[in-house]
Amino acid sequence: MVQVTRKDEREANENLIRRFNRKVLQSGVLAEAKTAMRFAKPISKTERRKKAIIRKERKADKLDKARLGLR
């Protein structure tokens, strides 16, 4: 959906921007775009657990290296 906002005579640019922002918020276009960005494909529990285990191992390895002074 395209939001069209035309400038009236003697209207300040700030008012035009404010009016445009209000139109965009009320239309819900921005909210739909944000939800589409955050959408994640559903994955199985086992796959999610495997990924969590890998993350924990990497974090532990990183902490061990930091304690030893390595990168």
N, C-alpha and C positions, 0 to 999 in steps of 0.2 A: 504494500500500500504506500503510495506516494502522498506525502503531506505538502500541500501547496499553501503558502502564506504570502500574500501580496502586501506590499507596503502602502499604507494610506498616505495622503498628502499631509505634510507637517507632522508625521509620526517619527519619533526618535528610534534609532536603530536598536537601542536596548529594549524598548517596548516590543518591537518586531521579534526580536530573539526570544523574549519572555513568552510572547503569544505562540510562537512556533514550538517552543519546548513544552508548553502546556498542551498543545494539540497532539504532539507526539506521545506524551505520557498518557493522555486520555484515550488515545486510539489503541494502546496496548502493543504496538509494534515492537518497541524496545524490550518489553517483558518477554514476548515470544522469541525474540532473537537470543536473549540471554538463556532461556530455558533450552533452546536448541543447541547452544554452545555447551551446556553442561550435560547433555544427554549422554548416557553411557549404555552400551549394549549390555544386556543381562548376561552374566556369566554364572557358571555353576559354583556351588559351595566349595567343591574340592579344588577347583582352579583358583578361587579367591584365597583359600587357605594356603595353597602352594605359593602364591605370590606374596602373601603375608610372611611366610617362613623365609623366603628369599630376602625380603626387605629387612627382617630382623637380623639375618646372618650378615648382610652387608653393613648394617648399622653397627653391629658388634665388632666386625672386622675394622671398620673405620675408627671406632673408639679405641680398639687395641693399638692400632697404628699411631693414633694421636698420643696415647700414653707412652709409647716408645719413642716418640719424637720423629716418626717417619710420616711421609705424606701418603 
